[in-house]
Every structure is written in structure tokens, then in C-alpha cells.
Amino acid sequence: MAGLKYMSPESRQVKYLMANQAAVRGGKFIRATEGGVSDPDVRSDIVNRLPPRDGQIASAGNPYAFKLDGVRDEFGNEWSTHPVRSGDSVTVSLAFDEQVKVRRVVAYLTKANWDRKQPLSRASFDLLNPVYLRSYPAAPYQEANKPIPNGLVAPTPFEFSFNLPARPVGHHVALFEFDDPGSADAFYFVIDWGYIG
């Protein structure tokens, strides 16, 4: 199973889990609440299994990562954040420790009025307006063995950029989903942002 060599800015998974655990996997399609769902772009991909439940989004439902689901870290401290401003262009860069295929990368940001006193849930995120979305159409996945963008193999490093939308000053969270065309899973990462203006 693929691990993560690095991620910048660091996700909660990278900061608080051992390196070989930082690429948490759970059922793909976080907007869904059931398993057996086909990929909306390429029906020949493997259908999903049950996506992470509300309150288990940061851990993707993995017992070893449950400490990521709390409203504070395991020591009772605020989650460590990366300082940003509304409208900033941010670049995310990561490298897996083995070859992985990616059908889609999607990122959601918490809503302006999300409740930080509750564990992350679908209602926390603006799921209708992703801050980043890129789908790679190569099919069938078994034969798409070239690097993205014409194949599905994630390059090293895998980098993408987007502009952060307006949000109030304070803590916001970005949820990243990397859908795997050849399995029922996605890789999930959350990055904690500290909006400073």
C-alpha cells in the first residue's frame, strides 16, 4: 500500500502520523454517503466502498488515525495551521513512495460559518464549490500507465495550484481527495489554514 514521502504544505496526516501512515485511504467520493457508486466520468473504474463517515473525515475511518478527527490535537492543543490570506495562490506538492494512479484530485474548503467545535463533517465543507478540481480521462485505468496528464500515473512531485477563496480571519480546513481508479478508495488529506486577513 502506498505511503507518502512528503507533502507541502504539511497535511494534518503528515504532521501527526508516522510517515508510513500519512497516506490515509478510505472509500472514494466524499460527497456520496453510500458504497457501490460508479465514477461519474469513467464508468469502467472500480466502484467505491463506503466513504468516510461524518466525524471520521480526517482519519478516513482508519482506527490508527482517529486522533486526527478531534476538534483539537491529542494533547488538547489547537491544530497547527499554515498562515494564509484570502485570495492567496497556494501550491500543494506531494510525492508518494510508490507508483499510484489518480483519476481525480478535488479540494474543498470549510464554509465561512463552519463550527470548529464539532468534528469535521460533510456539512463543514462547501462540497458544491470545490476550490480545486482536476479529472484525468485516460481509460481503461489498467492501460493508462503513462504519467498524468495523458495517463493516470501521478508524477513525482505531484503539484497543483489554486487560489484560496474569501473566508473570515481564523481557522479553516482544506480537504483533499485523490480518487484511485483501480480501487474502491481515495487518499484523503486535510490541511489546516490560519486565515490572517
MOKA-V515446 format. One record per run of one state. SS is the DSSP state (H for helix, E for strand, - for the rest). FROM is the first residue (numbers start at 1). TO is the last residue. Records with the same first field share a line. If there is no record, write none. Layout:
# MOKA-V515446
SS=FROM-TO, FROM-TO
This chain:
# MOKA-V515446
-=1-3, 9-11, 17-18, 22-23, 28-50, 52-62, 70-81, 85-88, 97-100, 102-103, 111-121, 126-131, 136-140, 144-146, 148-152, 154-157, 164-169, 180-184, 196-197
E=4-8, 24-27, 51-51, 82-84, 89-96, 101-101, 104-110, 125-125, 132-135, 147-147, 153-153, 158-163, 170-179, 185-195
H=12-16, 19-21, 63-69, 122-124, 141-143
